[in-house]
Amino acid sequence: MRTPFRPAAALIAFALSTAACGGDNALAPAYEPQVVNTPNVAFSFQATDLQDVDDVVAYTWNASSGSVVIHPATATTSGTITLVIKDAAGTVIYNGTVPASGDITPAAGVGGPWRIKVTLVNYTGTINFAVQMQ
């Protein structure tokens, strides 16, 4: 049985980990993105106080299961943020915005190395989301 996702614990993990573990790239260092990439458990991403940012970042996260839930907690002032998640077979599991709240349960995918891509267009605000295996 998996332990349920706890937002407070995720925030503590963000505070403790500022390295982009498992990341292929990261937002400009001025924004100090915080990434927690725990294989077969969860992938978390946070960046605060962004101002008019245009950027694309992508990460690989190893997921042994195909069932995940996305926990968003994003505060957008302006611009857009798009999250694309592809499973190990390259199938798009999720392609959409990162809302302020409300868990998202996309269709199950194939286990293995998943790709998580965040696209920002004239984005101002704070990004915070976690993708957790179920």
LINBELNOR-V159787 format. One record per pair of residues at least 6 apart in sequence whose C-alpha atoms are under 8 Angstrom apart, sorted by sequence separation. I is the first residue (numbers start at 1). J is the second residue. If there is no record, write none. Layout:
# LINBELNOR-V159787
i=I j=J
i=I j=J
This chain:
# LINBELNOR-V159787
i=20 j=26
i=27 j=33
i=36 j=42
i=37 j=43
i=86 j=92
i=87 j=93
i=26 j=33
i=36 j=43
i=37 j=44
i=85 j=92
i=86 j=93
i=35 j=43
i=36 j=44
i=84 j=92
i=85 j=93
i=86 j=94
i=35 j=44
i=36 j=45
i=84 j=93
i=85 j=94
i=34 j=44
i=35 j=45
i=84 j=94
i=85 j=95
i=34 j=45
i=35 j=46
i=83 j=94
i=84 j=95
i=23 j=35
i=33 j=45
i=34 j=46
i=83 j=95
i=84 j=96
i=94 j=106
i=20 j=33
i=33 j=46
i=34 j=47
i=82 j=95
i=83 j=96
i=93 j=106
i=18 j=32
i=20 j=34
i=21 j=35
i=33 j=47
i=82 j=96
i=83 j=97
i=93 j=107
i=18 j=33
i=19 j=34
i=20 j=35
i=21 j=36
i=22 j=37
i=32 j=47
i=33 j=48
i=82 j=97
i=83 j=98
i=93 j=108
i=18 j=34
i=19 j=35
i=20 j=36
i=21 j=37
i=31 j=47
i=32 j=48
i=81 j=97
i=82 j=98
i=93 j=109
i=17 j=34
i=18 j=35
i=19 j=36
i=20 j=37
i=31 j=48
i=80 j=97
i=81 j=98
i=17 j=35
i=31 j=49
i=43 j=61
i=91 j=109
i=15 j=34
i=17 j=36
i=31 j=50
i=14 j=34
i=89 j=109
i=14 j=35
i=66 j=87
i=88 j=109
i=89 j=110
i=14 j=36
i=39 j=61
i=40 j=62
i=41 j=63
i=87 j=109
i=88 j=110
i=13 j=36
i=38 j=61
i=39 j=62
i=40 j=63
i=87 j=110
i=88 j=111
i=37 j=61
i=39 j=63
i=40 j=64
i=74 j=98
i=75 j=99
i=76 j=100
i=87 j=111
i=88 j=112
i=90 j=114
i=40 j=65
i=73 j=98
i=74 j=99
i=75 j=100
i=87 j=112
i=88 j=113
i=72 j=98
i=73 j=99
i=74 j=100
i=87 j=113
i=88 j=114
i=52 j=79
i=72 j=99
i=73 j=100
i=74 j=101
i=87 j=114
i=88 j=115
i=27 j=55
i=72 j=100
i=73 j=101
i=86 j=114
i=87 j=115
i=27 j=56
i=72 j=101
i=85 j=114
i=86 j=115
i=14 j=44
i=27 j=57
i=71 j=101
i=72 j=102
i=85 j=115
i=86 j=116
i=26 j=57
i=71 j=102
i=72 j=103
i=84 j=115
i=85 j=116
i=98 j=129
i=14 j=46
i=25 j=57
i=26 j=58
i=71 j=103
i=84 j=116
i=85 j=117
i=24 j=57
i=25 j=58
i=70 j=103
i=71 j=104
i=83 j=116
i=84 j=117
i=10 j=44
i=24 j=58
i=25 j=59
i=69 j=103
i=70 j=104
i=83 j=117
i=84 j=118
i=23 j=58
i=24 j=59
i=69 j=104
i=70 j=105
i=83 j=118
i=23 j=59
i=24 j=60
i=69 j=105
i=70 j=106
i=82 j=118
i=83 j=119
i=22 j=59
i=23 j=60
i=68 j=105
i=69 j=106
i=81 j=118
i=82 j=119
i=22 j=60
i=68 j=106
i=81 j=119
i=82 j=120
i=22 j=61
i=67 j=106
i=81 j=120
i=67 j=107
i=68 j=108
i=80 j=120
i=81 j=121
i=67 j=108
i=79 j=120
i=80 j=121
i=66 j=108
i=67 j=109
i=79 j=121
i=80 j=122
i=81 j=123
i=66 j=109
i=79 j=122
i=80 j=123
i=65 j=109
i=66 j=110
i=78 j=122
i=79 j=123
i=65 j=110
i=66 j=111
i=78 j=123
i=79 j=124
i=65 j=111
i=77 j=123
i=78 j=124
i=64 j=111
i=65 j=112
i=76 j=123
i=77 j=124
i=78 j=125
i=63 j=111
i=64 j=112
i=76 j=124
i=77 j=125
i=62 j=111
i=63 j=112
i=76 j=125
i=62 j=112
i=63 j=113
i=75 j=125
i=76 j=126
i=62 j=113
i=63 j=114
i=74 j=125
i=75 j=126
i=76 j=127
i=61 j=113
i=62 j=114
i=74 j=126
i=75 j=127
i=60 j=113
i=61 j=114
i=74 j=127
i=60 j=114
i=61 j=115
i=73 j=127
i=74 j=128
i=60 j=115
i=61 j=116
i=73 j=128
i=74 j=129
i=59 j=115
i=60 j=116
i=72 j=128
i=73 j=129
i=58 j=115
i=59 j=116
i=72 j=129
i=58 j=116
i=59 j=117
i=71 j=129
i=72 j=130
i=58 j=117
i=70 j=129
i=71 j=130
i=57 j=117
i=58 j=118
i=70 j=130
i=71 j=131
i=56 j=117
i=57 j=118
i=70 j=131
i=71 j=132
i=56 j=118
i=57 j=119
i=69 j=131
i=70 j=132
i=56 j=119
i=68 j=131
i=69 j=132
i=55 j=119
i=56 j=120
i=68 j=132
i=69 j=133
i=54 j=119
i=55 j=120
i=68 j=133
i=69 j=134
i=54 j=120
i=55 j=121
i=67 j=133
i=68 j=134
i=53 j=120
i=54 j=121
i=66 j=133
i=67 j=134
i=53 j=121
i=54 j=122
i=65 j=133
i=52 j=121
i=53 j=122
i=54 j=123
i=65 j=134
i=52 j=122
i=53 j=123
i=63 j=133
i=51 j=122
i=52 j=123
i=53 j=124
i=51 j=123
i=52 j=124
i=50 j=123
i=51 j=124
i=50 j=124
i=51 j=125
i=49 j=124
i=50 j=125
i=49 j=125
i=50 j=126
i=48 j=125
i=49 j=126
i=48 j=126
i=47 j=126
i=48 j=127
i=46 j=126
i=47 j=127
i=46 j=127
i=47 j=128
i=45 j=127
i=46 j=128
i=45 j=128
i=46 j=129
i=44 j=128
i=45 j=129
i=44 j=129
i=45 j=130
i=44 j=130
i=43 j=130
i=44 j=131
i=42 j=130
i=43 j=131
i=42 j=131
i=43 j=132
i=42 j=132
i=41 j=132
i=42 j=133
i=41 j=133
i=40 j=133
i=5 j=132
i=2 j=134
